[in-house]
Amino acid sequence: MKAGTPPPVERLAQLKVALSTAADVRSALGEPQGRGAVRLPQTGLQDVWLYEYDELEGLTMHLRMLMVFVDRESARYGGYMWFSSGQLIGLIK
């Protein structure tokens, strides 16, 4: 079973922190599957765009998630956080 679309992490190199706009991010990565916000001490309020892909193969679940930060005030790209995991699904004892 698959859910979502694999995040296009290879396109992150097209984006430049504080220079690329929210439109540039959308053009490079597509529309996010989810949205949120975070307030960090160094950067202030940031919109968070979520790109996620989940895949279940037998008893193994693979998760790929890309979170992209866009400064709410300037609408400029602020960076990203990317991770991927695989875990065995089993019975909880």
C-alpha positions as CSV (number, residue, x, y, z in Angstrom):
1,M,0.0,0.0,0.0
2,K,1.3,3.5,-0.9
3,A,0.1,6.9,0.3
4,G,1.3,10.3,-1.0
5,T,4.0,11.2,-3.5
6,P,7.7,10.7,-2.9
7,P,9.1,14.1,-1.9
8,P,11.2,15.6,-4.8
9,V,14.3,16.2,-2.6
10,E,16.6,16.3,-5.6
11,R,14.9,19.7,-6.5
12,L,15.9,21.3,-3.2
13,A,19.2,22.4,-4.8
14,Q,17.2,24.8,-7.0
15,L,16.1,26.8,-3.9
16,K,18.2,29.5,-2.1
17,V,17.5,30.4,1.5
18,A,16.1,33.9,1.9
19,L,16.1,34.5,-1.9
20,S,13.7,31.9,-3.3
21,T,10.0,32.9,-3.0
22,A,7.1,30.7,-1.9
23,A,6.1,30.6,-5.6
24,D,9.6,29.3,-6.4
25,V,9.2,26.5,-3.8
26,R,5.8,25.6,-5.2
27,S,7.3,25.5,-8.7
28,A,10.2,23.3,-7.7
29,L,8.3,20.9,-5.3
30,G,4.7,21.1,-6.2
31,E,1.8,21.8,-3.8
32,P,2.3,20.6,-0.3
33,Q,0.2,17.8,1.1
34,G,-0.1,19.5,4.5
35,R,0.6,22.8,6.1
36,G,1.4,24.1,9.6
37,A,3.5,26.7,11.4
38,V,6.4,26.9,13.8
39,R,7.9,29.8,15.8
40,L,11.6,29.5,16.2
41,P,13.8,31.9,18.3
42,Q,16.2,32.7,15.5
43,T,13.7,33.0,12.6
44,G,10.3,34.0,14.0
45,L,7.1,32.6,12.6
46,Q,7.6,30.2,9.7
47,D,5.0,28.4,7.6
48,V,5.7,24.7,7.3
49,W,4.8,22.8,4.1
50,L,4.7,19.1,4.4
51,Y,5.5,16.6,1.6
52,E,5.0,13.0,2.7
53,Y,5.1,9.5,1.2
54,D,4.3,6.3,3.1
55,E,4.7,2.7,1.8
56,L,3.8,-0.5,3.4
57,E,5.6,-3.6,2.2
58,G,4.7,-6.7,4.1
59,L,5.5,-6.0,7.7
60,T,7.8,-3.0,6.9
61,M,6.5,0.6,6.8
62,H,8.7,3.2,5.0
63,L,8.1,6.9,5.8
64,R,9.6,9.8,3.8
65,M,8.9,13.3,5.0
66,L,10.1,16.7,3.8
67,M,9.2,19.8,5.8
68,V,9.9,23.1,4.0
69,F,10.0,26.4,5.9
70,V,8.7,29.6,4.4
71,D,9.0,32.9,6.3
72,R,5.5,34.1,6.9
73,E,6.5,37.8,6.8
74,S,8.7,37.8,3.7
75,A,7.2,34.7,1.9
76,R,10.8,33.6,1.3
77,Y,12.2,30.1,1.6
78,G,13.8,29.4,4.9
79,G,15.2,25.9,4.6
80,Y,14.0,22.3,5.1
81,M,14.1,19.2,7.2
82,W,14.1,15.8,5.5
83,F,13.9,12.3,7.0
84,S,13.2,8.8,6.0
85,S,12.7,5.7,8.0
86,G,11.8,2.1,7.8
87,Q,10.4,0.1,10.7
88,L,9.1,-3.3,11.3
89,I,5.4,-3.5,12.2
90,G,4.7,-6.1,14.8
91,L,2.5,-7.0,17.7
92,I,2.6,-4.7,20.8
93,K,3.2,-6.7,23.9
